[in-house]
């Protein structure tokens, strides 16, 4: 178990993702070039994965509408942060690492190695422009990128999370640290876990971790409402529409998505389930 996982507080039958939750909240304080909002909510039988649509080129500040949730076989991945630079794209890295044979743990090891190397290249390039470097990394948390990885299995879906942090100054050799977590144990009926990257205005609206979800609680409506609230609160960081994906045993479906999102490849998904 990593020190990061050790720091997680266990409450009853359920894991409270408090420490990781704080790590993901830090994204709020990263510059607008790195901002976004992604959410994963896991219950006893499904995962709801959601993301806003704002894409922004770091160099130009130009905005675009992008789909931040990508299918790779039976894996669905979404990013928040510094995910691309000239010749480097985190989605391409993920496709290379998560495609083909191997356990999910093996694939995450491959992904982590490739990501650490490429983030090092990105940060080295950013260091050549002091103003850009300070804009991107001169923050208390210095989160470079966070990653949510949801996996569809025969039974309940599972998820993994990675948070990459720059641990060196502009004048020092690049040092990147990663904090990781995996949630693979079944949850007690009625309880939930959540991971949030970028949410600030709606954090107080999240249900109490110490209690089961109220029977009247609608996850889809609340996720939609939370990201919509964040888009109104920080329009330079978050944009509508919201893409929402539902993952359940041996199945994945879009609850809602824009045209930029790829349709679910059920054949590839089922073929990849081990």
PyMOL commands that set and color helices and strands:
alter all, ss='L'
color gray80, all
select helices_A, chain A and resi 3-6+18-29+32-34+90-98+104-126+130-137+203-205+219-233+266-272
alter helices_A, ss='H'
color red, helices_A
select strands_A, chain A and resi 9-11+14-16+38-42+47-51+54-56+63-65+69-72+75-81+84-85+88-89+143-151+158-166+176-183+193-197+243-248+251-256
alter strands_A, ss='S'
color yellow, strands_A
deselect
rebuild
show_as cartoon
